[in-house]
Amino acid sequence: MPPTTTTVPPTTTSTGVAGNWAVQPLIVAEMGALGWWNGVSWVDAQEAGALPVSGGESYQIARVGTNGEVVTGGPEVVQCEPFLNNLGVDLDQPDLLGEWPGPAGVAISAPWELQPHLVEPFTDDGTYSQFAKDLLANRGLNVESPIVKQAYRFDLEGDGINEVLVVAEGLTNGYFTTNGDYSIVFLRKVIEGEVATAVIADTVITDENTQYFVGYSLGAIADLNNDGKMEIVLSQADFEGFGIAMWEYVNNDLGPVLIFQTGCGA
């Protein structure tokens, strides 16, 4: 049985990891704040127009390979000037979030355990490369053996059934658009006894004149609102930019839903 969803009250809590936590569990990235959970719904930081911090709050890092480290954040500042002027917070150890082109994660001013369930990387034996091959072919690109850049298995909802997230990517000339390049992120999940595939993000270049290239990385898998289910954080990079997107698996009908997104670039 999946865990019972619990609502997080919008008040400071003294349980969990020691620190000076924000009243609202603010989620920040290197290029701006994403938002927070107010106990009822997600609040977009840029739409809110002000951040629920004064400076000196503690943040836990949510990033593959660096999960759970505690850093300190400053007061509200404007980041990504003069392109987007995002509201954000400077951390005293910003390198822990990761640097371009990623993978990059987020930090959250909250004390609870960020990974309450299994999260582990694994090496693909060719199975997921084949899945990527089929997905790319459906998008008009034939690649004999797609390169699996990242592969993680995790128990998204704590129900004892593991999901798999894969990032497959092939670049010819860095982040310059080149015909045949690809970056695709897909989730494999058991739904009513059958395995379903959801493509969360993709760039597939079949004509160099159609679009610029965006490459994706899995930045984090973490519970960012303390409901017992984990969210998915992707970082994305292009020739002149860097971004972060947070996805929530809402239910088996809606699947992964984009909740927050921020970035910086020319």
Helices and strands as residue ranges (DSSP letters): E 27-29, E 32-37, E 42-44, H 45-48, E 58-62, E 70-79, E 86-91, G 94-97, E 106-108, E 119-121, H 127-138, E 148-154, E 163-170, E 182-191, E 194-204, E 215-222, E 231-238, E 241-249, E 256-265
